[in-house]
Amino acid sequence: MLVELLHLVVTPVSLAHRRRGYLRESVLLMSRGRRCRHAWAPHLAAARAAILEACDGLPQRRVAVVLGSGLLQDVPLAELAARFERVDLVDAVHLWPARFRARAHPNVRLITADLVLQPDRPEPLAALCGGETVDFVVSANLLSQLPILPLDRPGFVPPDLGSRIVRAHLDGLAGLRARVCLVTDVEQIEEDRAGQVIARLDLLHGVRLGRADQRWTWDLAPFGEATRHRRLIHRVEAFRDWRGP
Ligand SMILES: C[S@@+](CC[C@H](N)C(=O)[O-])C[C@H]1O[C@@H](n2cnc3c(N)ncnc32)[C@H](O)[C@@H]1O
């Protein structure tokens, strides 16, 4: 609790992002990640391996951009920094643990940006990853997170907002000239101790991705984390060369 409070106070973040809840969400995710580190380990290892496989065989390795870099738990940062001339880490919030890890690599830059397409602003992916020298882009467990805070805001929320946000990110990725690795959770499954499925939640708001190169499950909230007798499992999919569904 004290550590969470400290992060809320000392993390450099714009007032707008703080107000919209991005900092709070990041700190909560960090805390859950610490509590569930053993349960999360296979998922994080699978994501890191998928990302490294995806950049194998690239003819050029100039700039790599990681979207949703967060705490760099599922991002093989040292390996990317060794393989590419420059690595750009993009997120709405960079907590201090990620800042310290990035500082260990002189060719790694932190970029703070909102990756949800806004009507009055340029397309964020084209601006951040559309450059001639960008050879590799990773969307790192970001896609399902993009609609969460916009859907949570007060006032009228259009019923199709979630699917529009998901589609805009996928279209933005598909329009890039770089090779794109997409790693995302697609479905949440709530199970009881008998293994009975209690509920399923489509994390991509009805948008279908097509055939993934790899699939695995992420034990997001083991028994006792969210509730005592229920656990939350996320189905995760990885695409090594995303070109659209
Ligand atoms: C599940 S975490 C990704 C985990 C991260 N790749 C890691 O290795 O720790 C999702 C990330 O998406 C970021 N995010 C959510 N909405 C965003 C937005 N609109 N713009 C930029 N980043 C966003 C969050 O701040 C968070 O770091």
The ligand as an ORCA input file, in Angstrom:
! r2SCAN-3c Opt
* xyz 0 1
  C      -1.087     -5.223    -19.575
  S      -0.044     -3.830    -19.643
  C       1.184     -4.375    -20.773
  C       2.293     -5.066    -20.082
  C       3.636     -4.561    -20.495
  N       3.878     -4.881    -21.896
  C       4.705     -5.145    -19.613
  O       5.586     -5.852    -20.128
  O       4.702     -4.878    -18.415
  C      -0.914     -2.676    -20.657
  C      -0.176     -1.374    -20.816
  O      -0.935     -0.588    -21.712
  C      -0.819      0.750    -21.303
  N      -1.935      1.501    -21.879
  C      -3.260      1.305    -21.669
  N      -3.970      2.215    -22.361
  C      -3.076      2.993    -23.032
  C      -3.195      4.091    -23.919
  N      -4.395      4.602    -24.251
  N      -2.077      4.631    -24.429
  C      -0.867      4.139    -24.094
  N      -0.679      3.096    -23.266
  C      -1.775      2.527    -22.729
  C      -0.835      0.680    -19.803
  O      -0.280      1.858    -19.230
  C      -0.040     -0.586    -19.525
  O       1.306     -0.299    -19.305
*
